Amino acid sequence: MVTLHINGLEVSAEEGTTLLEASRFYGFPIPTLCHLDGLSPYGACRLCVVEIGQGANAKLVTSCTYPVEEGLQVRTASSRVVKARKMILELFLASCPQSKTIQDLASSYDVRQQRFKQEHDDCILCGRCVRVCEEQMAAKAIGFRSRGEKRSLGTPFDLKSEVCRLCGACMYVCPACQLRCTYTEPDKAICGGCANLSPPCLEKNSFDDMMCYMEPCVACEIKKD
């Protein structure tokens, strides 16, 4: 067993466990998009970043791919982590504004605007569809093509795949396909229709190492009543 500290709490986890698995096991929520139980870790969306280390040596890592280490100090909701997640969500909203999954995540982090060029690509390259096709359906009908800004998903040479069984698994796991919001205009990229109450303790908390991580926020639940 490996002993480490998550948000100041000393915990134990089996060697090989990821920080995401350990954190969630002990009740610390971490948002994800590319991660899906049953599929191999990918670390593409960067939404699951956590802060490890202390002082000047502290850094952000993807919790879904980073294994637990003896004596590691982990913070799942520091101000640095929250700021990074908000920026990532803005980028996702620019690429895929109609995804209700992304809209809900943005609302939970009180993201009310996105400052980047609206793309409406309807794909965030999370790789869920590629992995479920290969690892669960054993088909490998689709995959990534090219690199950088030209990276895309599809079948080889854009031809109809002979190994695709039309099972629909790729659409089922896609965060863009699951549920759709109706807004398509750039100035209404964030509809706010599903907006959650912003945790009041998040803004008032002056401790950079630990912001609010409660889910649901106890204070918000009281305010609703």
Buried (B, 14 or more C-beta within 10 A) or exposed (E): EBEBEBBEEEBEBEEEBBBBBBBBEBEBBBBBBBBBEEBEBBBBBBBBBBBBBEEEEBEBBBBBBBBBBEEBBBBBBBBBBBEBBBBBBBBBBBBBBBBBBBBBBBBBBBBEEBEEEBBEEBBBBBBBBBBBBBEBBEBBBBBEBEEEEEEEBEBEEEEEBEEBEEBEBBEEBBBBBEEBBEBEEEEEBBBEEEBBBBBBBBEEBEEBBBBBBBEEBEBBEEEEE
